[in-house]
Amino acid sequence: MSNMYILEESGHGIIIDPCRDTSAFSPDICYDRIILTHEHFDHISGVLLWQDLTGAQVICSRKCADNIKSPAKNMSRYFSAFCELQTFMEVKGPVPSEEYACTADEVFTGSMGYEWNGHRFELIECSGHSPGSILILVDEKILFSGDTILKEFPPDHRMSGKTGKVRAVREVPRISELRGGLTVYPGHLESFRI
């Protein structure tokens, strides 16, 4: 249903938006971090499983960290109803609702940057789809967008609690500074270039 990404380099890995599928796990990889693009259940459902499996630390925005602790705020309590109502993709089989919660080990507000195996990561708050949404920019070439940008679908900001016009991602100061195209890896559907 949602995309989980694992970045691997030199025997180390980073997991973005872990789901419960652990078939991509490799015991030969040292998983350094789990990064959450936002707090919704379909993007955090594997946090506890992957933490237990890898010992990786979870990092996300402060708002996301607050919301992943609550089954109501992370939408796990209502997830089956949400799947029935959403229209942008087909959901196969029944999806149970449950009381799911997890916690973050490291949080930030605004933005945060760090180096990982020779790559520059920038985590940038971009509330829009949800209050805790972030963008993950890697080497100014790759953007993990969670549900903030989806190919061929306009941004959906109904769950953010925002009203009025929400600015486009290209208007986010750090993203608008970039020259050249980005490859976007979204939370659902396929990657694309902007």
Secondary structure, DSSP 8 states (H G I E B T S, - for coil): ----EEEEETTEEEEES--S--TT--TTSEEEEEE-S---HHHHTTHHHHHHHH--EEEEEHHHHHHTT-TTTSSGGGHHHHHHH--SS---S-----------SEEESSEEEEEETTEEEEEEE--SSSTT-EEEEETTTEEEEETSSBTTB----GGGT--S----GGGSHHHHT--S--EEEESSS--EE-
